[in-house]
Amino acid sequence: MPPEAAVLTTFSQQEWVEAQTELTEARQALAAAPAGIARQAPFDRGLEAGRRCTEIIHGWLADKLDFD
């Protein structure tokens, strides 16, 4: 998503914990997945979970540094 399309949102501590939990579970699922195409869904889940964590961190930084 381009920066100009981002909407400034404040995230809670609970959302951060949930995002970290999802990322951990996604990594475990990927590690446990058999080789081949079966890894695609856990891989996609891991990407999405990582993006969510990044989104929360960027939101916190933008809030604390008063970025638009």
Backbone as CSV, one residue per row, in Angstrom:
resi,resn,N_x,N_y,N_z,CA_x,CA_y,CA_z,C_x,C_y,C_z
1,MET,0.848,-1.176,0.000,0.000,0.000,0.000,0.895,1.240,0.000
2,PRO,0.662,2.160,-0.912,1.468,3.376,-0.915,1.194,4.207,0.333
3,PRO,2.204,4.922,0.833,2.032,5.694,2.062,0.867,6.675,2.026
4,GLU,0.626,7.271,0.868,-0.457,8.262,0.794,-1.833,7.616,0.933
5,ALA,-1.918,6.306,0.746,-3.197,5.609,0.876,-3.419,5.087,2.292
6,ALA,-2.399,5.147,3.119,-2.511,4.623,4.477,-3.411,5.520,5.329
7,VAL,-4.144,4.893,6.188,-4.999,5.617,7.116,-4.376,5.483,8.498
8,LEU,-4.146,6.594,9.160,-3.546,6.573,10.481,-4.516,5.933,11.469
9,THR,-4.053,4.886,12.107,-4.866,4.158,13.056,-4.053,3.937,14.315
10,THR,-4.697,3.997,15.448,-4.046,3.696,16.705,-4.363,2.254,17.065
11,PHE,-3.328,1.488,17.371,-3.488,0.081,17.684,-3.317,-0.139,19.180
12,SER,-4.032,-1.124,19.694,-3.964,-1.423,21.126,-2.894,-2.469,21.397
13,GLN,-2.554,-2.587,22.666,-1.613,-3.614,23.100,-2.161,-4.999,22.772
14,GLN,-3.460,-5.185,22.913,-4.092,-6.468,22.617,-3.922,-6.837,21.138
15,GLU,-4.075,-5.871,20.262,-3.877,-6.132,18.827,-2.438,-6.538,18.538
16,TRP,-1.489,-5.928,19.241,-0.085,-6.276,19.065,0.171,-7.718,19.505
17,VAL,-0.365,-8.086,20.664,-0.192,-9.448,21.167,-0.818,-10.450,20.196
18,GLU,-2.000,-10.144,19.702,-2.665,-11.031,18.744,-1.856,-11.167,17.450
19,ALA,-1.304,-10.068,16.976,-0.505,-10.099,15.747,0.761,-10.930,15.938
20,GLN,1.416,-10.777,17.074,2.610,-11.567,17.353,2.272,-13.054,17.474
21,THR,1.162,-13.363,18.118,0.729,-14.749,18.261,0.449,-15.360,16.897
22,GLU,-0.241,-14.623,16.054,-0.543,-15.110,14.706,0.743,-15.349,13.926
23,LEU,1.711,-14.459,14.053,2.976,-14.626,13.342,3.710,-15.876,13.833
24,THR,3.739,-16.088,15.117,4.380,-17.283,15.674,3.704,-18.551,15.188
25,GLU,2.373,-18.566,15.224,1.627,-19.737,14.771,1.823,-19.975,13.273
26,ALA,1.885,-18.911,12.499,2.097,-19.043,11.059,3.476,-19.619,10.771
27,ARG,4.474,-19.184,11.499,5.828,-19.711,11.313,5.883,-21.196,11.669
28,GLN,5.196,-21.573,12.737,5.157,-22.983,13.136,4.442,-23.825,12.083
29,ALA,3.357,-23.305,11.546,2.619,-24.025,10.510,3.475,-24.200,9.258
30,LEU,4.230,-23.192,8.899,5.102,-23.284,7.731,6.206,-24.313,7.967
31,ALA,6.765,-24.316,9.151,7.831,-25.277,9.467,7.308,-26.712,9.429
32,ALA,6.045,-26.895,9.799,5.457,-28.230,9.849,4.889,-28.693,8.511
33,ALA,4.739,-27.789,7.566,4.116,-28.134,6.279,5.057,-28.992,5.433
34,PRO,4.491,-29.952,4.714,5.321,-30.768,3.825,5.809,-29.936,2.634
35,ALA,6.814,-30.444,1.987,7.372,-29.744,0.831,6.342,-29.648,-0.294
36,GLY,6.538,-28.669,-1.152,5.672,-28.525,-2.314,4.600,-27.472,-2.120
37,ILE,3.564,-27.604,-2.920,2.486,-26.609,-2.947,1.755,-26.508,-1.611
38,ALA,1.842,-27.551,-0.792,1.182,-27.525,0.517,1.734,-26.415,1.409
39,ARG,2.896,-25.892,1.085,3.492,-24.820,1.886,2.931,-23.440,1.535
40,GLN,2.195,-23.338,0.440,1.726,-22.021,-0.014,0.810,-21.347,0.995
41,ALA,-0.190,-22.065,1.493,-1.134,-21.456,2.442,-0.438,-21.014,3.733
42,PRO,0.401,-21.851,4.354,1.112,-21.370,5.550,2.062,-20.215,5.240
43,PHE,2.667,-20.226,4.050,3.554,-19.140,3.652,2.770,-17.835,3.533
44,ASP,1.621,-17.893,2.866,0.772,-16.705,2.722,0.310,-16.190,4.080
45,ARG,-0.032,-17.117,4.958,-0.455,-16.739,6.317,0.681,-16.016,7.042
46,GLY,1.900,-16.509,6.881,3.055,-15.862,7.505,3.309,-14.475,6.957
47,LEU,3.164,-14.321,5.645,3.332,-12.993,5.047,2.304,-12.011,5.595
48,GLU,1.069,-12.446,5.650,-0.003,-11.572,6.144,0.228,-11.203,7.616
49,ALA,0.631,-12.177,8.406,0.885,-11.916,9.828,2.059,-10.952,9.999
50,GLY,3.092,-11.126,9.194,4.231,-10.207,9.256,3.853,-8.798,8.855
51,ARG,3.024,-8.694,7.846,2.552,-7.371,7.405,1.726,-6.700,8.499
52,ARG,0.930,-7.490,9.190,0.105,-6.931,10.273,0.991,-6.387,11.389
53,CYS,2.021,-7.134,11.752,2.949,-6.655,12.779,3.629,-5.365,12.333
54,THR,4.055,-5.335,11.076,4.695,-4.137,10.537,3.739,-2.954,10.533
55,GLU,2.482,-3.214,10.171,1.474,-2.149,10.153,1.288,-1.548,11.548
56,ILE,1.257,-2.390,12.551,1.084,-1.909,13.922,2.287,-1.083,14.350
57,ILE,3.488,-1.563,14.081,4.699,-0.825,14.456,4.737,0.524,13.740
58,HIS,4.431,0.535,12.454,4.418,1.801,11.708,3.365,2.754,12.275
59,GLY,2.211,2.210,12.656,1.172,3.040,13.257,1.621,3.668,14.563
60,TRP,2.275,2.874,15.393,2.781,3.402,16.664,3.824,4.488,16.435
61,LEU,4.750,4.222,15.512,5.782,5.216,15.229,5.176,6.504,14.680
62,ALA,4.255,6.374,13.774,3.604,7.561,13.202,2.879,8.350,14.277
63,ASP,2.249,7.651,15.191,1.526,8.316,16.274,2.498,9.041,17.210
64,LYS,3.553,8.355,17.600,4.515,8.941,18.554,5.343,10.054,17.947
65,LEU,5.581,9.971,16.649,6.406,11.003,15.992,5.550,12.046,15.276
66,ASP,4.238,11.943,15.471,3.275,12.893,14.891,3.388,12.985,13.370
67,PHE,3.535,11.820,12.719,3.533,11.778,11.266,2.086,11.711,10.788
68,ASP,1.865,12.197,9.581,0.540,12.085,8.976,0.472,10.855,8.123
